[in-house]
Every structure is written in C-alpha cells, then in structure tokens.
Amino acid sequence: MDLSQHAPLERIELDGGLTLRAFEGEADLPEFFRVVDESVEHLRPWMPWVAEHSRERTARFLAGRAELWASGDQYSYAVVLDGAVVGSCGLHRHDDTVEIGYWLHPGATGRGLATRAARALVEQAFRLPGVTAVEIVHDAANHASAAVPARLGFTDHLRRPHEPAAPAETGEDRVWRLSR
C-alpha cells in the first residue's frame, strides 16, 4: 500500500501570510539558528533543549529532519510569516496518537499563529493511517501553551508526573486530546 498519499503535506499555505513548510536542511541553518538564538530567553523556561543551544546542535537538528519525515516518525515544519521563519512546529507519531509541538519567536507571539499552525497540523495528523487521536502535551504551568488546545476544542485529558527538565517546569504534564 502506498502511504505517501496519507503523508502530511510538505507545504501548508494558510491565510495572512502564514506558511508551514518542511525544513530544507542546511539551507535553513542561518535563518533558523538566528531565530532560535533570538528566542533563547523566551524558550528557556519550557524547552530543555535550549540549554544546549548552539549552531552545531541546530545543524544536527536540521540534518535529521528529512530522515525522520521519510520514516513517518516525525514531521517538522518551519513556521514562516511573510517569508521569514518565526518558529517551528511538528507532528510526533506515537502508535495511534500523534503529538503536536510548537514554539514561536517572542516577536511572533500573541497573534494566533500557534493556534492556526496547530489547527493545520491536526488536519495533517488525521491524514495518517491508524491515527485515532491528536495530543498536545505541556507543563501544567505553561499557560500560553495551554491556550492553543483550549481554543481548538481539545479535551483536558489527563495530568501525569514528569521529571522537570527546564527551569519553569513543575513536574506535571498536562495532556490535551482531540479524538478523530
């Protein structure tokens, strides 16, 4: 069976100049590194990987995206607004569930971009064969991340302990779920 017809789109054009597009490896390195670099203090409270931010780590991240896409394990997108990268989002496959993740440059927050991106990713997640639910998981104290699934009609599904890995994390995951 050809699964390519079910794979998420590599480029999703949304209104208002917003585009989600598959990362383009090394070609994205200069701009994506700059966006992450400018976002470090904004992301540090919630994103453990920020503690090890470097040009080399960003290059390794980008280098692995195509292989993960091809395997069907992860689909990572650059969030592009009016032609400029302003963040990242993606789908992470866990058997019959897909988890959505997202972050934005601080200059791009507060405009509904994460909500619009997540809405588009929900549609792509349900294109995948066997997917019965989409989840968004964040630390219980990250209220900005909680606003996205709440606006999209996700159910506050469960809370579970996790080992805090970033400075503001409480050690409690909040899991939101949207069933097919």
Number of C-alpha atoms within 10 A of each C-alpha: 4 6 9 11 10 13 18 20 15 14 13 17 12 13 7 9 11 20 22 25 20 22 25 14 16 14 11 16 20 12 13 23 19 14 19 24 17 14 19 17 12 16 20 16 16 21 17 15 13 19 15 10 15 13 16 12 14 21 18 14 14 20 17 12 19 17 12 14 19 12 10 17 14 20 28 23 24 23 27 18 17 10 10 15 23 25 24 24 21 23 27 20 18 13 10 12 21 26 21 24 20 20 22 22 19 16 11 15 14 11 9 13 22 25 19 15 24 22 16 15 26 20 12 19 26 20 15 20 11 10 17 15 16 25 24 25 19 21 23 18 16 16 10 11 20 19 13 22 23 14 11 14 11 17 15 16 13 11 15 11 12 12 10 15 15 18 12 14 20 17 16 16 21 19 21 22 21 18 12 10
